[in-house]
Amino acid sequence: MNIINARNLACPIDGKPLQQDAKQWFCEAGHSFDIARQGYINLLPVQHKRSRQPGDSKAMVIARTGFLDSGIYQPIANTLSGIVLEQMDDMTEHCLLDAGCGEGYYLDTVVNALCHQQRADKVAYIGLDISKDAIIQATKRNKQVCWIVGTNRQPPLLENSVDIILCLFGFLSVQGFNQVLKPGGKIILLDPGADHLKELREIIYPQLKASRPADITETKIPDYSVVATETLRFNSRINDNEQINHLLLMTPHFYRASKQGRDIACHLQTLEITVDVVFRVYQKKPVLSVESA
């Protein structure tokens, strides 16, 4: 399998195809976007931003990097890699987009796992995130991925040009994904299950509401069908205060928890956690031919 350059980048201003020269990407209308020294492309125009610095902060990115590099979530990454392999067909070329890739841990794992195993001859990997700090960190993991600063609401990619979209603990944009995904293409969602990190939540919230069991019918996407679902559950012990703080800071719970709950968690020296996640694979309905219609 050969990793190929992305050939389907689109201008975020007018949607026209982008072409690359030595230092920038540009469209026929004259819009140009410099390639940063770290190797990523910023395709997030000011008018698409909802804040000055959208997405995860640098502190959150550092915390997530530190925690994921510990290997505690490696079973999640391994399971994801297996699911991606199962969902690939025998096409010669594939384009795989990690939408909301963060600092690149999961996509890097998928790339490394699939390099010598998949059936496709050529694959283009694209990592997209709205956080510039996250993308800068991601460039340090893998130089063969096309890393882009952009938004899931308006992915800067050509219509019907992506085969598989990964959306991992992230923001599902049905309209944006549907625009760039090919007919018959697939979205792989990863969401927390009912008991995910329940021990941490029991500490930081004064009163923990019971969660409903994850249901594959909860997320309904028009013109898509669920073709596979898989749950992963395991327990782990964190014996490091710094890693506990990394875990807390990298999740939305840090901002939702009470000050007292955060203070208690921040001083823990050990923490048992339950990892409970659900993978769902959705397939976009293929275009029917005239004969079959």
C-alpha positions in Angstrom: 0.0 0.0 0.0 1.3 3.4 -0.9 0.3 6.6 1.0 -0.6 9.2 -1.6 -1.0 13.0 -1.4 -4.5 14.3 -1.0 -6.0 15.2 -4.4 -9.4 16.4 -3.2 -8.7 19.6 -1.3 -11.2 22.4 -2.0 -11.0 26.2 -1.6 -12.9 27.1 1.6 -14.0 30.3 0.0 -15.4 29.2 -3.4 -15.2 25.4 -3.3 -13.0 25.1 -6.3 -10.3 22.4 -6.5 -7.0 23.3 -4.9 -3.6 22.7 -6.5 -0.2 22.6 -4.8 3.1 24.1 -5.6 6.2 24.2 -3.4 4.9 26.5 -0.7 1.2 26.9 -1.0 -2.2 25.6 -2.2 -4.2 27.7 -4.6 -7.4 27.6 -6.7 -8.1 28.9 -10.2 -9.8 32.0 -8.7 -6.5 33.1 -7.2 -7.2 32.3 -3.5 -4.0 30.9 -2.0 -3.1 29.2 1.3 0.4 28.9 2.6 1.8 25.6 3.8 3.0 26.1 7.4 6.6 25.2 8.2 5.2 22.3 10.3 3.5 21.0 7.1 -0.2 21.7 7.7 -2.6 23.9 5.7 -4.9 26.4 7.3 -8.2 26.3 5.4 -10.3 28.0 8.0 -11.3 31.4 6.8 -12.1 34.1 9.4 -15.8 34.0 8.4 -16.0 30.3 9.3 -14.7 30.9 12.9 -17.1 31.3 15.8 -14.4 32.5 18.2 -10.9 33.9 17.9 -9.2 30.6 18.8 -11.8 27.9 18.1 -11.4 24.3 19.2 -9.3 22.8 21.9 -6.8 25.0 23.7 -3.1 24.4 23.8 -3.4 23.2 27.4 -6.1 20.6 26.4 -4.0 19.4 23.5 -0.9 18.9 25.7 -3.0 17.1 28.3 -4.6 14.8 25.6 -1.2 14.1 24.1 0.3 13.1 27.5 -2.6 10.9 28.4 -3.0 9.1 25.0 0.8 8.5 24.8 0.5 6.6 28.1 -1.1 3.7 26.1 -4.2 3.5 28.3 -6.5 4.0 25.3 -4.5 1.8 23.0 -7.2 -0.9 22.9 -9.6 1.8 21.5 -7.1 2.7 18.7 -6.5 -1.0 17.9 -10.2 -1.8 17.7 -10.7 1.2 15.4 -7.9 0.1 13.1 -9.6 -3.3 12.8 -12.9 -1.8 12.0 -11.4 0.5 9.3 -9.8 -2.5 7.7 -13.1 -4.4 7.7 -14.9 -1.6 6.1 -12.5 -1.1 3.2 -13.5 -2.6 -0.1 -11.2 -3.7 -3.0 -11.0 -0.3 -4.6 -7.7 0.7 -6.0 -7.6 4.1 -4.2 -9.2 5.3 -0.9 -9.5 8.6 0.8 -9.8 8.4 4.6 -10.8 11.6 6.6 -10.4 11.9 10.4 -12.9 14.7 11.0 -12.0 16.3 14.4 -8.7 14.5 14.5 -7.3 16.4 17.5 -3.6 15.8 18.0 -3.6 12.9 15.7 -3.2 9.9 18.0 -6.0 7.7 16.5 -5.3 8.5 12.8 -1.6 7.9 13.3 -2.4 4.5 14.8 -4.7 3.6 12.0 -2.1 4.6 9.3 0.6 2.5 11.0 -1.7 -0.5 11.5 -3.0 -0.5 7.9 0.2 0.2 6.0 0.9 -3.4 5.3 -2.5 -5.0 5.8 -5.2 -3.4 3.6 -6.4 -4.3 0.2 -6.3 -0.8 -1.4 -3.2 0.0 -3.5 -3.2 3.7 -2.7 -4.6 5.6 0.3 -4.7 9.3 1.1 -5.1 10.2 4.8 -6.5 13.5 5.8 -6.7 14.8 9.4 -9.0 17.8 9.9 -9.5 19.8 13.1 -10.7 23.3 13.9 -8.0 23.7 16.6 -4.7 25.1 15.2 -2.9 24.0 18.3 -4.2 20.4 17.8 -3.1 20.3 14.2 0.4 21.6 15.0 0.7 18.8 17.5 -0.6 16.2 15.0 2.1 17.1 12.5 4.7 15.8 15.0 3.1 12.3 14.9 3.0 11.5 11.2 4.4 13.4 8.2 2.5 11.3 5.7 -0.9 12.6 6.7 -2.4 15.7 5.1 -3.2 17.8 8.2 -5.7 20.6 7.8 -7.1 23.3 10.0 -10.8 23.4 9.1 -14.3 22.8 10.3 -16.5 19.7 10.1 -19.5 22.0 9.2 -17.8 22.9 6.0 -15.0 20.4 5.2 -12.6 22.0 2.7 -12.8 19.0 0.4 -14.4 18.3 -3.0 -17.9 16.9 -3.1 -18.2 13.1 -3.1 -14.5 12.6 -2.8 -14.1 10.7 0.6 -14.5 7.0 1.1 -14.4 6.8 4.9 -14.9 9.4 7.6 -13.8 8.9 11.2 -15.7 10.9 13.8 -14.2 10.0 17.2 -15.6 11.5 20.4 -16.3 14.5 18.1 -18.8 16.7 16.4 -21.0 14.9 13.9 -21.9 17.3 11.1 -24.4 15.4 8.9 -24.6 18.1 6.3 -20.8 18.6 6.0 -20.0 14.9 6.0 -22.8 14.1 3.5 -21.4 16.7 1.1 -17.9 15.2 0.9 -18.7 11.5 1.3 -19.0 9.3 -1.8 -22.3 7.4 -2.3 -21.7 4.1 -0.6 -19.1 5.7 1.6 -19.0 5.1 5.4 -18.9 7.1 8.6 -17.3 5.4 11.6 -18.5 7.0 14.8 -17.0 6.5 18.3 -19.0 7.6 21.3 -18.8 7.0 25.0 -21.0 4.3 26.5 -23.1 4.6 29.6 -20.3 3.7 32.0 -17.5 5.5 30.3 -15.2 7.1 33.0 -18.0 6.6 35.6 -15.5 6.6 38.5 -14.2 10.0 37.5 -17.7 11.4 37.0 -18.7 10.1 40.4 -15.9 12.2 42.0 -16.3 15.5 40.2 -20.1 15.8 40.1 -22.2 16.3 43.2 -24.9 14.1 41.9 -24.3 11.8 39.0 -27.3 11.2 36.8 -27.8 7.7 35.5 -26.9 7.4 31.9 -29.0 5.5 29.4 -27.4 2.5 27.7 -26.0 3.3 24.4 -28.4 2.4 21.6 -27.4 2.1 18.0 -30.7 3.7 17.0 -30.0 6.9 18.9 -28.1 8.6 16.1 -30.2 8.6 13.0 -28.7 9.9 9.8 -31.1 10.4 6.9 -30.2 8.3 3.8 -27.7 6.3 5.9 -28.0 2.8 7.4 -26.1 1.2 10.3 -24.0 -1.6 8.9 -22.0 -2.5 12.0 -21.8 -1.8 15.7 -19.2 -2.9 18.2 -18.8 -2.1 21.9 -15.5 -2.1 23.8 -15.3 -2.2 27.6 -12.3 -2.6 29.9 -10.9 -1.4 33.2 -7.6 0.3 33.9 -5.8 1.8 36.9 -4.0 5.2 36.6 -1.2 5.4 39.2 0.0 8.8 38.3 -1.4 12.1 39.5 -0.2 13.9 36.3 -2.0 11.4 34.1 -5.2 11.8 36.2 -5.0 15.6 35.6 -4.4 15.0 31.9 -7.5 12.9 31.7 -9.6 15.4 33.5 -8.4 18.3 31.4 -8.8 16.6 28.1 -12.5 15.9 28.6 -15.5 18.3 28.7 -16.0 17.2 32.3 -13.3 19.6 33.4 -15.5 22.6 32.5 -18.8 21.1 33.6 -17.7 19.8 37.0 -17.9 21.7 40.3 -14.8 23.4 41.6 -14.9 21.1 44.6 -15.1 18.1 42.4 -12.2 19.3 40.2 -10.0 20.0 43.3 -10.6 16.5 44.6 -9.8 14.8 41.3 -6.7 17.0 40.8 -5.1 15.7 44.0 -5.8 12.0 43.4 -2.7 9.7 43.2 -4.5 6.7 41.8 -7.8 6.2 40.0 -9.6 3.1 38.7 -11.5 3.9 35.4 -14.0 2.0 33.3 -13.6 2.5 29.6 -16.9 2.0 27.8 -17.2 3.0 24.2 -19.4 2.2 21.2 -18.4 2.1 17.5 -21.1 2.5 14.9 -20.6 2.3 11.1 -23.0 4.1 8.9 -23.2 3.7 5.1 -24.4 6.3 2.7 -27.0 5.0 0.3 -25.4 4.5 -3.1 -26.8 6.2 -6.2 -29.2 3.9 -8.0 -28.6 3.4 -11.7 -31.4 4.0 -14.2 -31.7 0.3 -14.7 -32.0 -0.6 -11.0 -34.4 2.3 -10.4 
